[in-house]
Amino acid sequence: MSDDSTNDTNPKVEAFLIEGYRRMSSSQKLERVRSLTRAVQEFALLDVRRRHPDADEREQALRVASRWIEPDLMVRAFGWDVREKGY
């Protein structure tokens, strides 16, 4: 279990969650990670749309991708300079 000073989850609830994760198969755990990753990406896209309401789909996708891909690779691969255009 984690350090109580940095954890706001009740220890009984945390133990229950950990036991549930232990019972999951590898494929169930992988699906949970995939689902959470998709949720994070959707929230990032919503943030991009809020900040850049006039951006087309390509620009939206580049701005989302630039949150995970290093700036130099974004320039080399897509011609998108985060330092110039932002996230």
C-alpha positions in Angstrom: 0.0 0.0 0.0 1.0 3.6 -0.5 2.2 6.2 2.0 -0.8 7.7 3.9 0.7 11.2 3.7 0.2 11.2 -0.1 -2.9 9.1 -0.4 -6.4 10.3 0.2 -8.0 6.9 -0.4 -9.3 5.1 2.6 -7.1 2.2 3.4 -10.0 -0.3 3.4 -11.1 0.9 0.0 -7.5 0.8 -1.3 -7.1 -2.8 -0.1 -10.4 -3.7 -1.8 -9.2 -2.2 -5.1 -5.8 -3.9 -4.9 -7.4 -7.2 -4.3 -9.7 -6.6 -7.3 -6.7 -5.9 -9.5 -4.9 -9.0 -8.3 -7.9 -11.1 -9.3 -8.0 -9.6 -12.8 -6.5 -11.6 -15.7 -3.7 -10.0 -17.7 -6.1 -9.2 -20.5 -8.5 -7.6 -18.1 -5.7 -5.4 -16.8 -4.6 -4.5 -20.3 -8.2 -3.6 -21.2 -8.4 -1.4 -18.1 -5.2 0.4 -19.2 -6.4 0.8 -22.7 -9.7 2.3 -21.5 -8.0 4.8 -19.2 -5.6 5.8 -22.0 -8.5 6.4 -24.3 -10.2 8.5 -21.6 -7.0 10.6 -21.1 -6.8 11.1 -24.9 -10.4 12.2 -25.1 -9.9 14.7 -22.3 -6.8 16.0 -24.1 -8.9 16.4 -27.3 -11.6 18.2 -25.4 -9.0 20.6 -24.0 -7.5 21.2 -27.5 -11.0 21.9 -28.9 -11.7 24.3 -26.0 -8.4 26.2 -26.4 -8.5 26.2 -30.3 -12.1 26.2 -31.4 -11.2 27.0 -35.0 -8.6 24.2 -35.4 -9.3 21.6 -38.1 -9.1 17.8 -37.3 -5.4 17.6 -38.4 -4.4 20.4 -36.1 -6.4 19.0 -33.3 -4.7 15.6 -33.7 -1.3 17.2 -33.9 -1.9 19.3 -30.7 -3.0 16.1 -28.9 -0.1 14.1 -30.2 2.3 16.8 -29.2 1.4 16.2 -25.5 3.1 12.8 -25.7 5.6 13.0 -28.5 8.9 14.9 -28.0 9.1 18.3 -29.7 12.0 17.4 -32.0 10.2 14.3 -33.3 7.0 16.3 -33.8 9.0 18.6 -36.1 10.7 15.8 -38.0 7.7 13.6 -38.4 4.9 16.1 -38.8 6.4 19.6 -39.3 4.7 20.7 -36.1 6.9 22.9 -33.9 5.3 22.9 -30.4 7.7 25.7 -29.3 6.2 27.8 -32.1 2.5 26.7 -32.2 2.0 25.3 -28.7 0.1 22.3 -27.6 
